[in-house]
Amino acid sequence: MVTRRVVTALDQNGKSYFKHDGETPGYLDLGRAIDEEIWTDDPNQPKSEHQSDPASAQQFNLSPPLGGSCVRVFTFIPDALQTKDPAILSTASNRFNTGDSMHPSNPGMHTTATIDYGIVLSGQITLELDEGSVDLNVGDIVVQRATPHAWRNVSSEPCTMLFVLISSPNYSDS
C-alpha cells in the first residue's frame, strides 16, 4: 500500500494551501516491515512554513519528541517472508532509532513512553504482550499505553496499520 500524504500550510498572506500532495519522502524498508513516516510534530521547533519536511529526515525515531506526536503507516511483512539481507537491515538500524525501547530477551518486544493509537487498515496481525496475545483484523483499533508489546505477522499476507504516537506526561518516565 502506497500512502498518499496531503499536508496543508499557510502562505505569507495567511491563506491556506497544499504544501505537499503525494507519496511521503519518509519511506524506509526495515526488513520486517515497511515504515512510511507521515509527519512528526515537535513543539521545540519554531512554527515556520520554511522548516524542512520532518518526513524527509535522514533518521527517524521510534518515539515522538517530548510533548510532540508522530503519525506513521507500517506494513508488517509476514514472518516467513521477512528479509535477512544484511544491507537492508544495516540501513534500517542506521535510519530508524529505537533508542532503549527494545527488549533484548524477546526480539520485536519494545516499550515506548507514549500513548499510541493503532488502526488495522488491511490484513491481520497479532499483538503480543507479556501476558498473552490477541489477533487483530481490519478495523480493529489498539490503544497502546506504554506497555511492553510486539507485533507478529504470522499470516501469509502483509498487514498495514496506521499509528499515531503521542508523547504524554501520563506515560513518560520524567
C-alpha positions, 0 to 999 in steps of 0.5 A: 500500500502506497500512502498518499500524504496531503499536508496543508500550510499557510502562505505569507498572506495567511491563506491556506494551501497544499504544501505537499500532495503525494507519496511521503519522502519518509519511506524506509524498508526495515526488513520486517516491515515497511515504515512510511513516516507521515509527519512528526510534530515537535513543539521545540521547533519554531512554527515556520512554513520554511522548516524542512519536511520532518518526513524527509529526515535522514533518521527517524525515531521510534518515539515522538519528541517530548510533548510532540506526536508522530503519525506513521503507516507500517506494513508488517511483512509476514514472518516467513517472508521477512528479509535477512539481507544484511544491507537492508537491515544495516540501513534500517538500524542506521535510519530508524532509532529505537533508542532503549525501547527494545527488549533484548530477551524477546526480539520485536518486544519494545516499550515506548513512553507514549500513548499510541493509537493503532488502526488495522487498515488491511490484513491481520496481525497479532499483538503480543504482550507479556501476558498473552496475545490477541489477533487483530483484523481490519478495523480493529483499533489498539490503544497502546499505553506504554506497555511492553508489546510486539507485533507478529505477522504470522499470516501469509499476507502483509498487514498495514496499520496506521499509528499515531504516537503521542508523547504524554506526561501520563506515560513518560518516565520524567 
